């Protein structure tokens, strides 16, 4: 068990369901004949999670995800099988679980923290950090029954991560709250993972599971259908949830057979259909003209409250970063951007020592920390291979915002050689934050806008007489 954080062996969980509340009482008072209907929420789950692994658990509603997590953290006992855990577990399960609604936020920090294994002295030592991370102001002194769902999550997550867990369990809670707080939570999850912690992560967000997890399992109907690469597991999960009701069981069987096997790009049946489509002669009826953006014109703007929740800075080594911001090409500060328009990301660097081989960098990331793209500017290409002490550089990165509506975060950094050693001279993580505004209508999907101009051509015998009306997604017949 030294290298295994969690081990499940044949774990099953059965709940007794009653048609009427009185039947439960009759079972207690008149044993001998059960009046319940057994419901197996989990069936024969065997799983090992090595130390330091981030495991994603996905599945449809009612698939057994939350039951499995509760058994792992010890709030439920399995009906069959064995569970072993190795290390301190901190869990963020159902919203507000482990909190007394009559207690204030301050009282619940101590109440919940002691339930998670910390002593009162340890909680007093970490209280200021917990309160700062939760950042709920005066509500800390109010009963938690007055909290919004976002405040619940802020306080619960702050307590959970400050117990310094060996195993962190998160169940959908991060879908609540604003983008800035979500970014702060994901940054802390990454820190726990990088420090060797084990993470169990339940989410309906497919992209988040692929980005964050090393491995994923798919639960359905209490059964573990698939265990493997997150991308494969997510693909099969999405195929399962969109399957017609009559095909679900057949698809479940196909997914079971994938355990330990690499899937082909196309099944034989799918390949036959593709070949058939390619061989059929088709005559075009008409083609839609290219779509042009419509709707009211948006303008970039600046929101003073749109700030990164946390900013991590490296120890300075001869240079100091300052003033990271996004501006229009005319220099107006903005952080609410318009897609497909150009902007400048700027910051200044003051060199306190003589430096050579200077480079400046920038990076754009999602809320969960996925690195979308960036750039590195090498100083020697601009004829400044050696920068004397006292020099101030104004760094500008001109970029086109090819991102779809969401919140994003920026890094800034400068590197170079000092005393014969090349490395970061200064670096800011989450130095700035911006949003891309939602347009009234767009074809784009996903995170990155590939500036696709979609078109459709219809053919005789397929959709004769149908055209796509320009600027809409409706069909009209002619």
C-alpha positions in Angstrom: 0.0 0.0 0.0 3.0 2.4 0.2 2.6 3.4 -3.4 -1.2 3.1 -3.5 -3.4 5.9 -2.2 -6.8 4.2 -2.6 -7.6 0.5 -3.2 -11.2 -0.8 -3.7 -11.8 -4.6 -3.9 -15.2 -5.8 -5.1 -17.1 -2.8 -3.6 -20.9 -2.8 -3.9 -23.5 -0.7 -2.2 -27.2 -1.6 -1.8 -29.9 0.7 -0.6 -33.3 -0.4 0.5 -36.2 1.5 -1.1 -39.7 1.6 0.3 -42.9 2.4 -1.5 -44.4 4.0 1.7 -42.6 5.5 4.7 -44.7 3.2 7.0 -43.1 0.1 5.4 -39.7 1.1 6.8 -41.2 1.3 10.3 -42.9 -2.1 9.8 -39.5 -3.7 8.9 -38.0 -2.4 12.1 -40.9 -3.5 14.3 -41.9 -6.7 12.5 -38.7 -8.3 11.2 -38.9 -11.5 9.1 -40.4 -10.3 5.9 -38.7 -7.5 4.0 -41.1 -4.8 2.5 -38.3 -3.0 0.7 -37.0 -3.1 -2.9 -33.2 -3.4 -3.0 -31.4 -0.9 -5.2 -27.7 -1.6 -6.1 -26.1 1.8 -6.5 -22.6 0.2 -7.0 -21.8 -3.3 -8.3 -18.4 -4.9 -7.8 -16.0 -1.9 -8.2 -12.3 -2.8 -8.0 -9.9 0.0 -8.5 -6.4 1.1 -7.4 -5.3 4.7 -7.5 -1.5 5.2 -7.1 -0.1 8.0 -5.1 0.2 11.3 -7.0 -2.4 10.4 -9.6 -5.3 12.6 -10.6 -8.3 10.4 -11.4 -11.4 11.7 -13.1 -14.8 10.0 -12.4 -17.5 10.6 -15.0 -21.0 9.2 -15.6 -24.6 10.1 -16.0 -26.7 11.3 -13.1 -27.5 8.4 -10.9 -24.5 6.3 -12.1 -23.1 6.0 -8.6 -20.3 8.6 -8.6 -21.3 10.3 -5.4 -21.9 7.0 -3.6 -18.5 5.8 -4.6 -16.8 9.0 -3.3 -18.8 8.8 0.0 -17.6 5.2 0.5 -14.0 6.2 -0.2 -14.1 9.1 2.3 -15.9 6.9 4.9 -19.3 8.6 5.2 -20.9 5.5 3.7 -20.1 1.8 4.4 -20.0 -0.6 1.5 -22.6 -3.5 1.5 -19.9 -5.8 0.1 -16.1 -5.5 -0.6 -13.2 -3.7 1.0 -11.8 -0.1 0.9 -8.3 0.9 1.9 -7.0 4.5 1.9 -3.5 5.6 2.7 -3.1 9.2 4.0 -5.3 12.1 5.1 -8.4 12.6 3.0 -10.1 16.0 2.5 -13.3 16.0 0.6 -15.6 18.6 -1.0 -18.7 16.6 -1.7 -22.3 17.8 -1.6 -22.7 21.5 -1.3 -22.3 22.5 2.3 -21.8 19.0 3.6 -20.0 18.9 7.0 -21.3 22.4 7.8 -23.8 23.3 10.6 -26.2 25.8 9.1 -26.7 27.5 12.5 -23.0 28.1 13.0 -21.2 31.1 11.6 -18.5 30.8 8.9 -15.8 31.2 11.6 -17.3 28.5 13.8 -17.7 26.1 10.8 -14.0 26.5 9.9 -13.1 25.1 13.3 -16.0 22.5 13.3 -15.3 21.2 9.8 -11.6 21.5 10.1 -11.6 19.3 13.2 -13.8 16.7 11.4 -11.1 16.7 8.7 -8.4 15.8 11.2 -6.8 19.2 12.2 -6.4 20.2 15.9 -7.8 23.5 17.1 -4.2 24.8 17.4 -3.5 24.0 13.8 -6.7 25.6 12.7 -6.0 28.8 14.7 -2.5 28.9 13.0 -4.1 28.6 9.5 -7.3 30.6 10.1 -6.1 33.8 8.4 -5.1 31.9 5.3 -8.4 30.0 5.2 -10.4 33.3 5.6 -8.3 35.1 2.9 -8.8 32.2 0.4 -12.5 32.1 1.0 -12.7 35.9 0.7 -16.4 36.3 1.9 -15.8 39.4 4.0 -18.2 40.1 6.8 -20.2 37.0 6.0 -17.6 35.0 7.9 -19.3 36.1 11.1 -22.8 35.2 9.9 -24.7 31.8 10.0 -23.9 29.8 6.9 -27.7 29.3 6.4 -27.6 32.8 5.0 -24.9 32.0 2.5 -25.4 31.7 -1.3 -24.2 28.5 -3.0 -21.0 30.3 -4.1 -20.2 31.3 -0.5 -20.7 27.7 0.7 -18.2 26.5 -1.9 -15.7 29.3 -1.1 -15.6 28.4 2.6 -15.8 24.6 2.1 -13.0 24.5 -0.5 -10.8 26.9 1.6 -11.0 24.6 4.6 -10.5 21.4 2.6 -7.3 22.5 0.9 -5.8 24.0 4.0 -5.8 20.6 5.8 -2.8 19.7 3.6 -4.5 16.5 2.3 -2.7 13.5 0.9 -6.0 12.8 -1.0 -8.3 15.5 -2.2 -11.8 14.5 -3.3 -13.9 17.1 -5.3 -17.4 16.4 -6.5 -18.8 18.9 -9.0 -18.5 21.7 -6.4 -16.2 23.9 -8.6 -19.0 24.4 -11.1 -20.4 27.0 -8.6 -18.7 30.4 -8.2 -17.3 33.0 -10.4 -14.4 32.5 -12.9 -11.8 34.2 -10.7 -12.5 31.9 -7.7 -12.6 28.8 -10.0 -9.2 29.8 -11.3 -7.9 30.1 -7.7 -9.2 26.7 -6.9 -7.7 25.0 -10.0 -4.4 26.7 -9.2 -4.4 25.1 -5.8 -5.5 21.7 -7.2 -2.5 21.9 -9.5 -0.2 22.7 -6.6 -1.5 19.7 -4.6 -1.0 17.5 -7.6 2.5 18.8 -8.3 3.3 18.3 -4.6 2.6 14.5 -4.9 -1.1 14.6 -3.7 -3.7 12.3 -5.1 -6.9 13.8 -6.5 -10.3 12.3 -7.2 -12.2 14.7 -9.5 -15.9 14.3 -10.5 -17.1 16.6 -13.2 -19.6 16.7 -16.1 -17.2 19.1 -17.9 -15.5 16.8 -20.4 -12.7 19.2 -21.3 -11.8 19.7 -17.6 -11.4 16.0 -17.1 -9.1 15.7 -20.1 -7.0 18.7 -19.1 -6.7 17.9 -15.4 -6.7 14.1 -15.1 -4.0 11.5 -15.7 -6.7 8.7 -15.9 -10.5 8.4 -15.9 -13.2 5.9 -15.2 -16.7 5.8 -16.6 -19.5 4.7 -14.2 -23.0 3.8 -15.5 -25.8 2.1 -13.6 -23.4 1.5 -10.7 -20.9 -0.4 -12.9 -17.4 0.7 -13.9 -17.7 0.4 -17.7 -14.3 1.8 -18.7 -10.9 2.6 -17.0 -8.3 4.3 -19.1 -7.0 7.4 -21.0 -9.2 10.4 -20.1 -9.8 11.4 -23.8 -11.0 7.8 -24.6 -13.2 7.6 -21.6 -14.8 11.1 -22.2 -15.4 10.2 -25.8 -17.3 7.0 -24.9 -19.2 8.8 -22.1 -20.5 11.4 -24.5 -21.4 8.8 -27.0 -23.3 7.0 -24.2 -25.3 10.0 -23.0 -26.4 10.9 -26.6 -27.3 7.3 -27.6 -30.9 6.5 -28.5 -32.6 4.6 -25.7 -32.8 1.4 -27.8 -29.0 1.4 -28.3 -27.8 2.0 -24.8 -27.3 -1.6 -23.8 -25.5 -2.5 -27.0 -23.2 0.5 -26.5 -22.5 -0.4 -22.9 -21.3 -3.8 -24.1 -19.1 -2.1 -26.7 -17.5 0.1 -24.0 -16.9 -2.8 -21.7 -14.9 -4.6 -24.4 -12.6 -1.5 -24.7 -10.9 -2.1 -21.4 -7.3 -2.8 -22.2 -7.8 -2.4 -25.9 -7.0 0.5 -28.3 -10.1 1.5 -30.3 -9.8 1.7 -34.1 -10.5 5.1 -35.7 -13.7 3.7 -37.4 -15.6 0.6 -36.6 -16.3 -1.8 -39.6 -19.9 -0.6 -39.7 -18.9 3.1 -39.6 -16.2 2.6 -42.3 -18.7 0.9 -44.6 -21.0 3.9 -44.3 -18.1 6.3 -45.1 -17.1 4.3 -48.1 -20.7 4.2 -49.3 -21.1 8.0 -49.0 -17.9 8.6 -50.9 -18.9 6.3 -53.8 -22.4 7.7 -54.4 -22.7 10.3 -57.2 -24.5 13.4 -56.0 -25.6 16.5 -57.8 -25.6 19.9 -56.1 -28.8 21.8 -55.8 -27.5 25.1 -54.3 -24.9 26.4 -51.9 -25.3 29.0 -49.2 -23.5 32.3 -49.5 -20.8 33.0 -46.9 -22.2 34.1 -43.5 -21.5 37.6 -42.3 -21.6 38.6 -38.7 -24.8 40.3 -37.6 -26.3 41.8 -34.5 -25.3 44.9 -32.5 -21.7 46.0 -32.6 -19.8 45.2 -29.4 -17.0 47.4 -28.1 -14.1 46.4 -25.8 -14.3 47.8 -22.3 -12.5 47.8 -19.0 -14.0 46.3 -15.8 -12.0 47.5 -12.7 -13.3 44.5 -10.7 -12.0 41.9 -13.2 -8.8 41.0 -11.4 -6.9 37.7 -10.9 -7.8 36.2 -7.5 -4.3 35.3 -6.8 -1.0 36.1 -8.4 2.1 34.0 -7.9 5.5 35.7 -8.4 8.9 34.1 -8.7 11.8 35.5 -6.7 13.4 38.3 -8.6 16.9 37.8 -9.9 18.1 41.1 -11.3 14.8 42.3 -12.9 11.4 43.5 -11.8 8.1 43.2 -13.8 5.4 45.8 -13.5 2.1 47.0 -15.0 0.8 43.9 -16.9 -2.3 44.9 -18.9 -4.2 44.5 -22.2 -4.8 47.6 -24.3 -6.4 48.4 -27.7 -3.9 49.2 -30.5 -4.4 52.8 -29.6 -3.3 52.2 -26.0 -6.7 52.2 -24.1 -6.7 49.7 -21.2 -9.3 46.9 -21.7 -10.2 43.5 -20.2 -13.5 42.8 -21.8 -12.5 41.9 -25.3 -14.2 41.3 -28.6 -13.4 38.1 -30.5 -11.4 38.4 -33.8 -10.0 41.8 -32.9 -6.4 42.7 -32.2 -4.9 43.9 -28.9 -1.7 44.5 -27.1 -0.5 42.7 -24.0 2.1 45.0 -22.3 4.3 45.1 -19.3 7.4 46.9 -18.2 10.7 45.4 -16.9 13.3 47.3 -14.9 16.7 45.7 -15.0 18.6 46.1 -11.6 21.7 44.2 -12.8 23.5 43.8 -16.1 21.9 40.9 -18.0 22.6 39.0 -21.2 20.5 36.7 -23.5 17.3 38.5 -22.5 13.9 37.0 -23.4 10.4 38.2 -22.7 7.4 35.9 -22.6 3.6 35.7 -22.3 1.1 32.9 -22.0 -2.8 32.7 -22.1 -4.5 30.0 -20.0 -8.1 28.8 -19.3 -9.8 28.9 -15.9 -8.6 25.3 -15.2 -5.0 26.2 -16.2 -4.8 24.7 -19.7 -2.1 26.5 -21.6 -3.7 27.8 -24.8 -0.8 29.6 -26.4 1.8 32.3 -26.0 5.1 33.7 -27.3 8.7 34.3 -26.4 10.6 37.4 -27.6 14.4 36.9 -27.7 16.2 40.1 -26.9 19.3 39.3 -28.9 17.3 39.3 -32.2 16.6 43.0 -31.5 20.2 43.9 -30.9 20.0 44.0 -27.1 22.0 40.9 -26.2 23.4 42.8 -23.2 21.2 45.0 -21.1 22.9 47.3 -18.6 21.6 47.9 -15.1 19.1 50.7 -14.8 17.5 49.9 -18.2 13.7 49.9 -18.4 12.0 47.9 -21.2 8.4 48.3 -22.4 7.3 44.9 -23.7 4.4 44.6 -26.1 2.8 41.4 -27.6 0.4 42.1 -30.3 -2.2 39.4 -30.7 -5.5 38.6 -32.4 -8.2 37.4 -29.9 -9.2 34.1 -31.5 -11.0 32.9 -28.3 -14.6 32.1 -27.7 -16.6 33.8 -24.8 -15.1 32.8 -21.4 -12.6 34.1 -18.9 -8.9 33.7 -19.4 -5.6 34.4 -17.5 -2.2 35.7 -18.6 1.3 35.0 -17.4 4.3 37.4 -17.9 8.0 36.6 -17.6 11.5 37.8 -18.3 14.5 35.5 -18.4 18.2 35.9 -19.1 21.7 35.1 -17.9 23.1 36.5 -14.7 26.4 35.4 -13.2 26.7 32.8 -16.0 23.3 31.1 -15.1 20.3 31.4 -17.5 16.8 31.4 -15.9 13.8 33.4 -15.0 14.7 36.9 -13.7 11.1 37.6 -12.8 7.8 35.8 -13.6 4.2 36.4 -12.7 1.6 33.6 -12.8 -1.9 34.9 -13.4 -0.6 38.4 -13.9 -3.8 39.6 -15.6 -7.3 38.4 -16.4 -9.7 39.1 -19.2 -13.0 38.0 -20.6 -14.2 37.6 -24.2 -17.7 39.0 -24.6 -20.5 36.8 -25.9 -21.9 37.8 -29.3 -25.5 37.5 -30.3 -24.7 34.9 -32.9 -21.6 33.0 -33.9 -20.8 29.7 -35.6 -17.7 29.1 -33.4 -17.6 26.4 -30.7 -15.0 25.2 -28.2 -12.4 27.4 -26.7 -10.5 28.6 -29.8 -12.2 30.5 -32.6 -10.7 29.0 -35.8 -12.5 31.6 -37.9 -14.3 28.9 -39.8 -16.8 30.0 -42.4 -19.2 27.0 -42.6 -21.1 26.2 -45.7 -23.6 23.5 -46.7 -24.5 22.2 -50.2 -27.6 20.1 -50.6 -28.0 17.4 -53.3 -30.9 15.8 -55.2 -32.4 12.9 -53.3 -31.0 14.1 -49.9 -32.6 17.5 -49.1 -34.0 18.8 -52.4 -35.3 22.3 -52.1 -33.8 23.1 -48.6 -31.6 26.1 -48.1 -30.0 27.6 -45.0 -31.2 31.2 -44.6 -28.2 33.5 -44.4 -27.3 34.7 -40.8 -29.6 32.1 -39.1 -29.6 28.5 -38.3 -33.2 27.9 -39.7 -34.1 25.9 -42.7 -36.7 27.1 -45.3 -38.1 25.3 -48.3 -38.4 26.7 -51.8 
